[in-house]
């Protein structure tokens, strides 16, 4: 699978964002676009030139961001486990994400899932 790139203007600056090929949930695109608009990640120049990014290239860009952030944070066993879980779940995020609300906890109440670690 691959995603087309589109140029948009955000905060008076031009950015490339990913465009969804089909309708449906795609938290991977949402996360990537949020990071692209904040200049927190950069797409490979060959992808920008071609106007398309393959799913494995996108996962590599996002995984690099997670690993760079984790090297700057605590190296506790819990943190390392969370990073491992995020790496394992990245490929499945192109199809959607499980979120189990806990209605007894109000709007912020959700049950833990591996996918939530990515966010």
ROKELUM-352224 format. One line per 2 residues: number of its first residue (from 0); their letters; for each residue x, y, z of C-alpha. Coordinates in steps of 0.25 Angstrom, whole numbers, m for minus. Example, Ala and Ser with C-alpha at 12.3 -4.5 7.8 and 13.67 -1.06 7.14 Angstrom:
<nodes>
0 = AS = 49,m18,31; 55,m4,29
</nodes>
This chain:
<nodes>
0 = XX = 0,0,0; 5,14,m3
2 = XX = m1,28,0; m1,40,m9
4 = XX = 5,53,m4; m2,66,m5
6 = XX = 3,80,m2; m4,89,8
8 = XX = m2,102,14; m2,102,29
10 = XX = 2,114,38; 6,121,26
12 = XX = 16,110,22; 15,99,11
14 = XX = 15,85,16; 13,71,10
16 = XX = 3,63,16; m2,48,13
18 = XX = m15,46,6; m24,34,9
20 = XX = m27,25,m3; m40,19,2
22 = XX = m50,23,12; m49,18,26
24 = XX = m41,19,39; m26,21,38
26 = XX = m19,26,50; m5,24,44
28 = XX = m9,35,34; m14,44,45
30 = XX = m2,42,53; 8,45,41
32 = XX = 0,57,37; 0,63,51
34 = XX = 15,61,52; 17,66,38
36 = XX = 9,79,41; 18,81,53
38 = XX = 31,79,46; 33,67,55
40 = XX = 37,57,44; 42,59,30
42 = XX = 38,50,18; 49,44,10
44 = XX = 53,53,m2; 51,41,m12
46 = XX = 36,40,m7; 34,55,m7
48 = XX = 39,56,m22; 31,44,m26
50 = XX = 18,49,m19; 16,36,m12
52 = XX = 21,28,0; 20,13,2
54 = XX = 14,8,15; 28,2,19
56 = XX = 35,15,17; 24,22,26
58 = XX = 26,12,37; 41,14,36
60 = XX = 39,29,38; 30,28,49
62 = XX = 38,17,56; 50,26,55
64 = XX = 43,37,62; 38,28,73
66 = XX = 53,22,75; 58,37,75
68 = XX = 48,41,86; 51,29,94
70 = XX = 66,31,94; 63,45,101
72 = XX = 54,39,111; 54,29,123
74 = XX = 60,15,120; 51,8,130
76 = XX = 46,m6,127; 32,0,126
78 = XX = 37,10,115; 45,0,107
80 = XX = 33,m10,107; 23,2,102
82 = XX = 33,5,91; 33,m10,87
84 = XX = 18,m10,87; 17,2,78
86 = XX = 27,m4,68; 19,m16,67
88 = XX = 6,m9,65; 10,1,55
90 = XX = 7,m8,43; m7,m11,48
92 = XX = m10,4,49; m12,6,34
94 = XX = m25,m2,36; m31,5,48
96 = XX = m30,5,63; m37,m2,75
98 = XX = m42,8,86; m50,3,97
100 = XX = m57,14,104; m60,12,119
102 = XX = m73,20,120; m72,20,136
104 = XX = m59,29,135; m65,40,127
106 = XX = m60,45,113; m45,42,117
108 = XX = m48,28,121; m42,17,112
110 = XX = m37,3,114; m23,0,111
112 = XX = m20,m5,97; m6,m7,90
114 = XX = m10,3,79; m12,14,90
116 = XX = 3,14,93; 5,19,79
118 = X = m2,32,83
</nodes>
